[in-house]
Amino acid sequence: MDDCVFCKIVKGDIPSTKVFEDDQVVAFKDIKPLAPVHILIIPKTHIESLSKAEDEYASLLGICQITAKKVAEKMGIKDAFRLLLANGSSAGQTVFHLHYHLLGGWGKEVPEMEVKKEKLP
């Protein structure tokens, strides 16, 4: 897609700090990290969201998750990380190119896992 920021990163039109790349996936540092280690893992193929993914993308989505494992090891967080995917704007997705957030590196200050009820509408 011409107007997708992640597609532009894949093409090299927008700079990023890549930590992994192969012919199907690219992983790069998030510019607004939510954790000491915050990497975005995206398929090079534009898929808007998980809701829009067809069965033909099953292998590619699995490759994204295996890439997360490899990147976690490379970044030194292989034993303690989270892999997050937001689907749709109501879930917090702001870039409509399917992507995984690899988060870790907290040390002993691990954030809570669950969303607090007072934050929900």
N, C-alpha and C positions, 0 to 999 in steps of 0.2 A: 504494500500500500504506500502510496506516495506521501501521505501526510502522517504516517505512523512514526513516532520518535524511535521506537525500538527497531523498526525496519531500516531507518536511517543509520542507526548504530551498526546493524548487521552489514550494511553496504559500506560503512566507513565514512559516511557523510557527516556524522556527529562523533566527536571523540569520546572515548570511554577508557576506563582502566580495566582492561580485560585480564582475567585470571585463568581463563580456559576458552579454547575454541577448537571446534572440529568442523566437519562438513555439514552437521545438522544442528548444532547447538552452540551458543556463546554464553559465557558467564562473565559478569563484570561487576565492579563495586558500585553500590547504590550511592548516588550523590547526596542523599539525605538519610544517612544510616540511622536505624532504630536500635542497633546493637553494636558492640565493638567490632564484630564481623558481620557485614550485611552485604550479601552478594545476590544479584539478580541472575536467574538462569532462564534463558529464553530459547525457544526453538527458532531456527532461522526462517522457517515457514511461518507466514502470518496466519495465526489462528486468533480470532478476536477474544475468546474466553473459553473456559471449559464447557460451558453450556452450548457453545457453537461447534465444539470438536466432534467430528464424525468418527466412526469406527476405524477408518483408514489411518487415523492419527494415533492409535493405541500404542504402536511400537515407538513412535516419536516421543510420546508422553512418558513412556517407560525409560527411554534414553535420557530424558530430562532428569528423572529421579535418580538414575544411576550416576549421571553427571554430578548431581548434588552430593552424592556420597564421595565421589572422587575429589570434588572441590573442597568439601569439608575436611578431608584428609590433608589436602594440600595446604589449607589455611590453618591447620592445627586444632581443629574443633571436632574431629571425627567421633569422639565419644560423647559429645554434648552439643546438639544443635537442633534447631527447629526448621522445618520446611513448610512454608505457608503459601497458599494460593488464594487470592481473592477473586470471586466470580461475580461480576456486575458492580455497578456503582453503589448499590445499597450495601454491599459487602466491603466497600472501600477500594475497589479497583478504579484506578485513575488513568492508567494507560491501557488501552484496549487492544493489547497484543498479549496473549497468554504468557504469564511469567510466574516463576516461583521465587520466593524470598528465602534465602538461606541465611539464618540468623544464629549467632552463637558468640562465644568468647566472653561470657559474663563472669567467669570465675565463680566466686561464692555468692555473688549478688544476682541470683537467678530471678528473673521477673515471674510474676504469677502467670499461670497458663490460661485461666478462665477470664472472660470479660466480666467486669463487675456489673452487677444489676443496675446500679445507679446511672451507668452510662447508656443504658438502653432506653429507647423511647417509651 
